[in-house]
Amino acid sequence: MVIIGGLISNREEFSDSQIPFLGDIPVLGYLFKSRSKTVTKTELVILLQPVIISK
């Protein structure tokens, strides 16, 4: 097998969630909020497998 080429992609997603009304309080709101980060890595590789056909 021979690797001809490929592409690599990294994707980061951030999401915030909070308890309604309690997350909006200016100082204490941080106790009722959460933030999450999702990282996705995608690889696309082109492979070539040479085959010899004899007659």
Backbone as XML, in Angstrom:
<?xml version="1.0"?>
<chain id="A" units="angstrom">
  <residue number="1" name="MET">
    <atom name="N" x="0.831" y="-1.182" z="0.000"/>
    <atom name="CA" x="0.000" y="0.000" z="0.000"/>
    <atom name="C" x="0.874" y="1.242" z="0.000"/>
  </residue>
  <residue number="2" name="VAL">
    <atom name="N" x="0.429" y="2.244" z="-0.729"/>
    <atom name="CA" x="1.133" y="3.516" z="-0.819"/>
    <atom name="C" x="0.153" y="4.629" z="-0.486"/>
  </residue>
  <residue number="3" name="ILE">
    <atom name="N" x="0.571" y="5.527" z="0.378"/>
    <atom name="CA" x="-0.266" y="6.686" z="0.700"/>
    <atom name="C" x="0.050" y="7.783" z="-0.307"/>
  </residue>
  <residue number="4" name="ILE">
    <atom name="N" x="-0.944" y="8.196" z="-1.066"/>
    <atom name="CA" x="-0.753" y="9.246" z="-2.069"/>
    <atom name="C" x="-0.865" y="10.627" z="-1.437"/>
  </residue>
  <residue number="5" name="GLY">
    <atom name="N" x="-1.838" y="10.829" z="-0.615"/>
    <atom name="CA" x="-2.038" y="12.142" z="0.006"/>
    <atom name="C" x="-3.173" y="12.084" z="1.002"/>
  </residue>
  <residue number="6" name="GLY">
    <atom name="N" x="-3.494" y="13.230" z="1.561"/>
    <atom name="CA" x="-4.580" y="13.264" z="2.514"/>
    <atom name="C" x="-4.842" y="14.658" z="3.034"/>
  </residue>
  <residue number="7" name="LEU">
    <atom name="N" x="-5.896" y="14.760" z="3.791"/>
    <atom name="CA" x="-6.308" y="16.020" z="4.402"/>
    <atom name="C" x="-6.537" y="15.790" z="5.897"/>
  </residue>
  <residue number="8" name="ILE">
    <atom name="N" x="-6.164" y="16.768" z="6.684"/>
    <atom name="CA" x="-6.411" y="16.714" z="8.121"/>
    <atom name="C" x="-7.213" y="17.954" z="8.514"/>
  </residue>
  <residue number="9" name="SER">
    <atom name="N" x="-8.271" y="17.737" z="9.281"/>
    <atom name="CA" x="-9.131" y="18.836" z="9.706"/>
    <atom name="C" x="-9.326" y="18.771" z="11.212"/>
  </residue>
  <residue number="10" name="ASN">
    <atom name="N" x="-9.151" y="19.891" z="11.877"/>
    <atom name="CA" x="-9.421" y="20.013" z="13.315"/>
    <atom name="C" x="-10.593" y="20.963" z="13.515"/>
  </residue>
  <residue number="11" name="ARG">
    <atom name="N" x="-11.505" y="20.565" z="14.382"/>
    <atom name="CA" x="-12.687" y="21.393" z="14.629"/>
    <atom name="C" x="-12.914" y="21.491" z="16.129"/>
  </residue>
  <residue number="12" name="GLU">
    <atom name="N" x="-13.095" y="22.712" z="16.602"/>
    <atom name="CA" x="-13.374" y="22.950" z="18.013"/>
    <atom name="C" x="-14.755" y="23.583" z="18.143"/>
  </residue>
  <residue number="13" name="GLU">
    <atom name="N" x="-15.531" y="23.069" z="19.069"/>
    <atom name="CA" x="-16.866" y="23.606" z="19.324"/>
    <atom name="C" x="-16.982" y="23.939" z="20.805"/>
  </residue>
  <residue number="14" name="PHE">
    <atom name="N" x="-17.509" y="25.104" z="21.102"/>
    <atom name="CA" x="-17.732" y="25.542" z="22.468"/>
    <atom name="C" x="-19.227" y="25.648" z="22.704"/>
  </residue>
  <residue number="15" name="SER">
    <atom name="N" x="-19.666" y="25.208" z="23.865"/>
    <atom name="CA" x="-21.083" y="25.351" z="24.194"/>
    <atom name="C" x="-21.219" y="25.777" z="25.659"/>
  </residue>
  <residue number="16" name="ASP">
    <atom name="N" x="-22.191" y="26.622" z="25.905"/>
    <atom name="CA" x="-22.478" y="27.121" z="27.245"/>
    <atom name="C" x="-23.885" y="26.677" z="27.642"/>
  </residue>
  <residue number="17" name="SER">
    <atom name="N" x="-24.023" y="26.308" z="28.890"/>
    <atom name="CA" x="-25.348" y="25.993" z="29.412"/>
    <atom name="C" x="-25.478" y="26.599" z="30.796"/>
  </residue>
  <residue number="18" name="GLN">
    <atom name="N" x="-26.706" y="26.929" z="31.154"/>
    <atom name="CA" x="-26.950" y="27.553" z="32.443"/>
    <atom name="C" x="-28.350" y="27.224" z="32.916"/>
  </residue>
  <residue number="19" name="ILE">
    <atom name="N" x="-28.555" y="27.378" z="34.202"/>
    <atom name="CA" x="-29.885" y="27.236" z="34.778"/>
    <atom name="C" x="-30.612" y="28.555" z="34.539"/>
  </residue>
  <residue number="20" name="PRO">
    <atom name="N" x="-31.835" y="28.497" z="33.987"/>
    <atom name="CA" x="-32.554" y="29.736" z="33.682"/>
    <atom name="C" x="-32.687" y="30.635" z="34.911"/>
  </residue>
  <residue number="21" name="PHE">
    <atom name="N" x="-32.537" y="31.895" z="34.713"/>
    <atom name="CA" x="-32.635" y="32.969" z="35.702"/>
    <atom name="C" x="-31.466" y="32.980" z="36.691"/>
  </residue>
  <residue number="22" name="LEU">
    <atom name="N" x="-31.037" y="31.821" z="37.191"/>
    <atom name="CA" x="-29.944" y="31.796" z="38.163"/>
    <atom name="C" x="-28.596" y="32.048" z="37.484"/>
  </residue>
  <residue number="23" name="GLY">
    <atom name="N" x="-28.463" y="31.651" z="36.228"/>
    <atom name="CA" x="-27.229" y="31.893" z="35.500"/>
    <atom name="C" x="-27.061" y="33.330" z="35.073"/>
  </residue>
  <residue number="24" name="ASP">
    <atom name="N" x="-28.124" y="34.139" z="35.164"/>
    <atom name="CA" x="-28.072" y="35.546" z="34.755"/>
    <atom name="C" x="-27.681" y="36.488" z="35.894"/>
  </residue>
  <residue number="25" name="ILE">
    <atom name="N" x="-27.554" y="35.978" z="37.105"/>
    <atom name="CA" x="-27.156" y="36.817" z="38.237"/>
    <atom name="C" x="-25.691" y="37.222" z="38.043"/>
  </residue>
  <residue number="26" name="PRO">
    <atom name="N" x="-25.356" y="38.519" z="38.162"/>
    <atom name="CA" x="-24.018" y="38.996" z="37.809"/>
    <atom name="C" x="-22.845" y="38.280" z="38.485"/>
  </residue>
  <residue number="27" name="VAL">
    <atom name="N" x="-22.829" y="38.097" z="39.772"/>
    <atom name="CA" x="-21.664" y="37.506" z="40.431"/>
    <atom name="C" x="-21.888" y="36.019" z="40.725"/>
  </residue>
  <residue number="28" name="LEU">
    <atom name="N" x="-23.033" y="35.677" z="41.238"/>
    <atom name="CA" x="-23.316" y="34.291" z="41.598"/>
    <atom name="C" x="-23.702" y="33.427" z="40.402"/>
  </residue>
  <residue number="29" name="GLY">
    <atom name="N" x="-23.896" y="34.031" z="39.269"/>
    <atom name="CA" x="-24.306" y="33.293" z="38.084"/>
    <atom name="C" x="-23.282" y="32.275" z="37.616"/>
  </residue>
  <residue number="30" name="TYR">
    <atom name="N" x="-21.996" y="32.495" z="37.928"/>
    <atom name="CA" x="-20.955" y="31.559" z="37.509"/>
    <atom name="C" x="-21.082" y="30.198" z="38.201"/>
  </residue>
  <residue number="31" name="LEU">
    <atom name="N" x="-21.751" y="30.174" z="39.330"/>
    <atom name="CA" x="-21.978" y="28.904" z="40.027"/>
    <atom name="C" x="-23.021" y="28.040" z="39.325"/>
  </residue>
  <residue number="32" name="PHE">
    <atom name="N" x="-23.842" y="28.663" z="38.503"/>
    <atom name="CA" x="-24.940" y="27.949" z="37.846"/>
    <atom name="C" x="-24.730" y="27.833" z="36.344"/>
  </residue>
  <residue number="33" name="LYS">
    <atom name="N" x="-23.508" y="28.038" z="35.868"/>
    <atom name="CA" x="-23.183" y="27.935" z="34.451"/>
    <atom name="C" x="-22.140" y="26.854" z="34.234"/>
  </residue>
  <residue number="34" name="SER">
    <atom name="N" x="-22.121" y="26.326" z="33.030"/>
    <atom name="CA" x="-21.052" y="25.396" z="32.654"/>
    <atom name="C" x="-20.684" y="25.644" z="31.195"/>
  </residue>
  <residue number="35" name="ARG">
    <atom name="N" x="-19.420" y="25.428" z="30.905"/>
    <atom name="CA" x="-18.902" y="25.615" z="29.546"/>
    <atom name="C" x="-18.174" y="24.334" z="29.160"/>
  </residue>
  <residue number="36" name="SER">
    <atom name="N" x="-18.441" y="23.858" z="27.957"/>
    <atom name="CA" x="-17.773" y="22.643" z="27.498"/>
    <atom name="C" x="-17.129" y="22.893" z="26.138"/>
  </residue>
  <residue number="37" name="LYS">
    <atom name="N" x="-16.073" y="22.136" z="25.882"/>
    <atom name="CA" x="-15.318" y="22.250" z="24.639"/>
    <atom name="C" x="-15.202" y="20.861" z="24.031"/>
  </residue>
  <residue number="38" name="THR">
    <atom name="N" x="-15.545" y="20.746" z="22.746"/>
    <atom name="CA" x="-15.457" y="19.483" z="22.034"/>
    <atom name="C" x="-14.481" y="19.650" z="20.877"/>
  </residue>
  <residue number="39" name="VAL">
    <atom name="N" x="-13.499" y="18.757" z="20.811"/>
    <atom name="CA" x="-12.500" y="18.794" z="19.742"/>
    <atom name="C" x="-12.690" y="17.560" z="18.877"/>
  </residue>
  <residue number="40" name="THR">
    <atom name="N" x="-12.837" y="17.771" z="17.559"/>
    <atom name="CA" x="-13.008" y="16.682" z="16.606"/>
    <atom name="C" x="-11.890" y="16.757" z="15.584"/>
  </residue>
  <residue number="41" name="LYS">
    <atom name="N" x="-11.209" y="15.639" z="15.385"/>
    <atom name="CA" x="-10.137" y="15.580" z="14.397"/>
    <atom name="C" x="-10.546" y="14.587" z="13.313"/>
  </residue>
  <residue number="42" name="THR">
    <atom name="N" x="-10.489" y="15.022" z="12.048"/>
    <atom name="CA" x="-10.887" y="14.202" z="10.916"/>
    <atom name="C" x="-9.712" y="14.061" z="9.966"/>
  </residue>
  <residue number="43" name="GLU">
    <atom name="N" x="-9.451" y="12.833" z="9.530"/>
    <atom name="CA" x="-8.371" y="12.576" z="8.580"/>
    <atom name="C" x="-8.941" y="11.862" z="7.364"/>
  </residue>
  <residue number="44" name="LEU">
    <atom name="N" x="-8.580" y="12.326" z="6.183"/>
    <atom name="CA" x="-8.958" y="11.701" z="4.926"/>
    <atom name="C" x="-7.672" y="11.312" z="4.220"/>
  </residue>
  <residue number="45" name="VAL">
    <atom name="N" x="-7.487" y="10.007" z="3.965"/>
    <atom name="CA" x="-6.251" y="9.510" z="3.375"/>
    <atom name="C" x="-6.582" y="8.765" z="2.093"/>
  </residue>
  <residue number="46" name="ILE">
    <atom name="N" x="-5.794" y="8.999" z="1.041"/>
    <atom name="CA" x="-5.948" y="8.290" z="-0.225"/>
    <atom name="C" x="-4.869" y="7.222" z="-0.287"/>
  </residue>
  <residue number="47" name="LEU">
    <atom name="N" x="-5.283" y="5.959" z="-0.369"/>
    <atom name="CA" x="-4.360" y="4.827" z="-0.408"/>
    <atom name="C" x="-4.416" y="4.181" z="-1.789"/>
  </residue>
  <residue number="48" name="LEU">
    <atom name="N" x="-3.279" y="3.664" z="-2.239"/>
    <atom name="CA" x="-3.201" y="2.979" z="-3.534"/>
    <atom name="C" x="-2.504" y="1.645" z="-3.308"/>
  </residue>
  <residue number="49" name="GLN">
    <atom name="N" x="-3.159" y="0.574" z="-3.767"/>
    <atom name="CA" x="-2.573" y="-0.754" z="-3.635"/>
    <atom name="C" x="-2.293" y="-1.290" z="-5.038"/>
  </residue>
  <residue number="50" name="PRO">
    <atom name="N" x="-1.026" y="-1.345" z="-5.443"/>
    <atom name="CA" x="-0.705" y="-1.868" z="-6.777"/>
    <atom name="C" x="-0.894" y="-3.389" z="-6.847"/>
  </residue>
  <residue number="51" name="VAL">
    <atom name="N" x="-1.460" y="-3.843" z="-7.946"/>
    <atom name="CA" x="-1.685" y="-5.276" z="-8.175"/>
    <atom name="C" x="-1.112" y="-5.620" z="-9.539"/>
  </residue>
  <residue number="52" name="ILE">
    <atom name="N" x="-0.309" y="-6.676" z="-9.624"/>
    <atom name="CA" x="0.271" y="-7.129" z="-10.891"/>
    <atom name="C" x="-0.584" y="-8.273" z="-11.419"/>
  </residue>
  <residue number="53" name="ILE">
    <atom name="N" x="-1.081" y="-8.099" z="-12.635"/>
    <atom name="CA" x="-1.909" y="-9.120" z="-13.278"/>
    <atom name="C" x="-1.061" y="-9.788" z="-14.357"/>
  </residue>
  <residue number="54" name="SER">
    <atom name="N" x="-0.903" y="-11.100" z="-14.264"/>
    <atom name="CA" x="-0.111" y="-11.827" z="-15.266"/>
    <atom name="C" x="-1.042" y="-12.561" z="-16.214"/>
  </residue>
  <residue number="55" name="LYS">
    <atom name="N" x="-0.577" y="-12.724" z="-17.474"/>
    <atom name="CA" x="-1.392" y="-13.420" z="-18.475"/>
    <atom name="C" x="-1.032" y="-14.876" z="-18.549"/>
  </residue>
</chain>
